[in-house]
Amino acid sequence: MSIVSNLRDRLAALPPAPDWLRWPALLGRLALGLMFVLSGMAKVLDAQSFMTTLPLYQLPDWMIPLGALTPPLEVALGLMLMLGIALRPAALGMLAMLLAFSAMLVAGIIGGELENCGCFGSYLETSPELALLRNLLLMALAVMVWRFYRDEPADLRRWHLGLLGAVLLTTGLGTGYTMEAPRRDNSLARVGDFFPDEDFIDELPAFAGQQLVFVFSVHCEHCWNAVANVQQLAGAGDPPLIGVVPNDAAEIGWFRRVFNADFPIYRYDPAAFNSAFNYWPALYLLQDGLILGKDEGDIPSLKTFREVRLAEWEG
């Protein structure tokens, strides 16, 4: 007998859930469903923020685009629990997603780059450790819901299928739209604001005149890919360029040796880095410390910067 068959037989042999579990199971499924709906809708409304977090989970490149399926599934499963639609499959689906999310969190924690889980887009920052603990509690709720409703028929009626189809289509379209829409910027370093300078360590750069600031982390592989263009911009010297990182002096020294980086690099308080700059690599154009424009993700080449970005940012 296979392990799967043995496990299925053991689960089938479980006695009915005690009656006292009725109210905890009801409250549990409503809380679990609401959590999934809120999490999914936060990603739908700011999918770009969620999608840019996925590489930090150490996922293979081919898996990153699949992240766009997460928000619609979260919303659909959450509504199924809240409305009482096919509760057993919904609870099992949530349990599978929570297990997958938890495995990703562990990989992100081990990788050392993940500082915000992205579970609620950019609306709520949560450390990966706290998110992992929350997932464990949610998994316990999912198991309780499955246990209590295990003997109920898992029927899906026509209006159920119609509702779920409409939810998946609507949230899928919303996710696709906000993936391409401008990012919701909740950082301290926004266009039109002064560059945040209260958390520099050891030395404070002089923000005078026009200046380029390259915000990155020495451990970020996407930042490494931007170094060639950054070196071009720094070599031109007009405007001058500096780097800002959350890393220590030894890590900065390693980065200089490996990438032959000769532009000034300043250290920023790691605890404040995420709230000041919610995405990196990023390039900022300053005028006497005031942010005129910024590019996140793709750092422009010297030619693109001079012929396109500079005109956009100064205009």
N, C-alpha and C positions, 0 to 999 in steps of 0.2 A: 504493500500500500504506500502510495506517495505521501510526502510530507503535507502537500496541499490537501489531499483527500482526508488525511488523518485530522488536520486542523479543521476542515469543514465539518467532519463528523462530530468533533468535540464541541464546536460552536453550536451545532444543531441540537446537541444533547443538553445544552444549558437549560435550566428551569426558567419559567417565566419570570420577568422582572417583578420585584415586590411592588405592591400598590403604593407604598409610601414614596416611591421614586417618581410618581406621576408629576407632582409640582416641580421638583428640582429638574426633571427632564424637560418640562415645558419651558421653564425659565432659562434652562441651559440652551435649548435650541433657539429661543428667541435672541438670547445674548450672542450666541455663536453666529446666527444668521445676520444680525445687525452688524457685528464686527466685520464679517465678510463683505457685506454691502458697502459699508463705509470705506473699507480698505480698497475695494474694487473701484468705487466711484472716485476716490482720491486719485487713483492711477488713471482713470478715464479722463479726468479733468486736467491732469498734468502728466500725460504719458511720457513726454520727453524726459522729464526728470527721472522717472522710474527706469526707463530704458538706458539712460546714461549711467545708472548705478550698476546694471547687470554685469559689465565686464569686471567689476571689482569683486564679484563672487567667484572668480577663477573658473568661469564656464568656458567650454570650447566655443570657438567663434560661431559654429553652425547652430548652436543653441540660442544665441542672443536674440535673433529675430522671433523665436518662439515665445519670448516674453510678452509679446503683444497679445497673446491668447489669454494671459493671466487675468487682466481686469474683467473681461466679459464673463469668464468662468466663475470668478469670485462673486460677481453680482448675481449671476443665475443661481448658483448654489445657495447663496445667502437668502435669496427670495424663496427658494424651495423650502428651506427650513422654516422661515417665518410664516409662510402660507400653508405649511403642512402638506407639501407636494412630494410624494415619493421619498419619505423621510430616511429610509434605510440607505438607498443609493446616494442621497445627498450627504448623509453623515459619512459614508465611506469615501465619497469623493473629496470631502473636506479633509478627512484624515489623511488621504493620499497626498493632497496638496500641502498640508502642514508638514508631513514627513519630508517631502521634497524641499520645501522652504527651509526646514531646519538643517537638512544636509547641506544646502547652499550656504546657510549662515555659518556653519562650522567651517566650510571651505574658505569663506570670506574672512573669518576670524584668523584662521591659520595663515592665510595669505598676507595678513597684516595691513591691507589697504582699505578695508571696509570700515568706515566709521559711522555711517548712517545706513540703516537697512533699506531705506526707500519704500518701506511697507505702505506708507500713506503719501507717496509722492513727495513733494516738497512742502506739504502742509504740516507735517509733524515729523520731527527728527527723533529717531530712536536708535540707541546703540545696538549693535548686533547681539551683544550679550543679553540685554533686556528683551530684545525681540525673541531670542531663543527661549528664554524663560516663559514669555507670554505664549509662544507656540506650544510649549509643553502643557500649559494650563488649558489651552484651546483643544489640544488633542484629547485631554482627559474629558472635556465636555463632549467632544465628538463621539468618544467611546460610550459615554453614558447615554447619549441620545440614541445611538445605534442599539445599545443593550435594551433600552426600554421599548423602542418601537420595532424590535426585531421581528415580532410576530404579526405586525400589521401588513396588509397587502401593499405592494409597491406599485400600485397602478398609476398610469399616466393617461389622463383623459385628453380629449381633443383640445379643450380650452387650456389645459396645462401645456401641451406641446406648442400651441399657438402663442401663449404668453412667453414661454421660455425662448421660442424662436425670435419673437419680437425683441426680447431683452438682449439676446446674444447679438442680433443684428444692430440694434441701436447703440449698445455699448461698444461693439466692435468698430462701428463707423466713428463714434466719438473718440475712441482710442487712436484710430488712424489719423483723425483730424489734429488732435493735440500733440501727436508725435511730430507733426510738421509745423505746428503753430509756434510762435515765439514762446520761449520758456518763461514761466512765472518766476520772477527774480525776487527772492526774499533774502538775498545776501545783504551785507552792509556796504559792499562795493557795487553800487548801482550807478548807471549813467546819470549825471547831473548832481551826484553827491561827491563829497571829498573822499579821497582814498583813505581807508581806516588806518591810522598810524599809531594808535595807542598801545598796540600789543607787539611791537618789535622788540627783539631781544638783543642786548649788547650794544647795538648801534642803530641809529635812526637815519634813514636816507634823507637827503635834502630834496624836497619836492619843489623845485623852482624851474620856471620856464616849461617848455614842452618836453615830455618824457614818456618813454614806453616802459611798462612794467609787465614782466612775464611771470605769472603765478603758476607754480607747479609743485610736484613732489618728486624727489629723486628716486622714489620707488615706483613711480607711475610709468608703465610701459607706453601708454599713449603720449605721455609727456616726452619720452625718449624720441618718439617718431617726429616730434615737433622741433627737435633741437637744431636740425639743419637749417630750417627757415629762421629760427631764432638767432643762430650764428650769423646769418646774412644781415638780419636787422641790426644786430649789435655791431657788426663790422662796419656798416654804413655810418653809424655814429650820429645820424641826424634824423629823428631825435635820438638822444642817448638812451640806452636800455639797461635796466637792472632786473634781477630775478628775485622773487620772494618765495620762500619755502618754509615748511613746518619742521624741517629736519635739523639734526645737530651738526656740529662742525665736522665730525669725522665722516658723516654721510655726504656732506657737501664736498669734502675733499675727494671722496671716491668718485662723485659725479664729475668733478673737474678733470680728474685723471682719465676716466673712461671716455668722456665726450670732448675733451680738450676745450672745455668751456672757460673763456677768459673774461666774461662780463661779470660785473659785481653781483654778488648774491647775498641777500639779507635774510636773517632768520626771523620767523614769526612764531608767536606762541602757539604750539600745536593744539592746545585746548580751545583757542579762539579761532583757529584757522577755518574750520568748517562753517562757522556762522558768518565770518567775514567774506569768504569766497566759497560759494556753494557748488562750484564746478571748476575743474582744471584738467588740462592746461587752459589758460586764458591769457589773453593779451589786452592790456589796458593802455589807452592813450590819455595822458594827463596834461593839464595846463595849470601850472602852479598848484598842483595837488587836486584839482577838480577833474573828475572823470568825464572826458568828452565822448568816449566810445570804448567798446570792448568786443572781443571775439572770443567765443568759448568753443573748445574742441579742436577746430581746424585753425592753426596759426597761419596767417597769410605769408606768402613769399615777399621778398623785398619789392618786386615789381608790382604785385597785387596790392601791397600795402600803399605804395606811393600813388598808383594810378586809380585805385578804387577806394580802399578803406579810408585813406586820409581825407579824400574829398567828402566821403559820406559823414565821417565823424566831425570834421570841422564845419561842414555845411549846416 
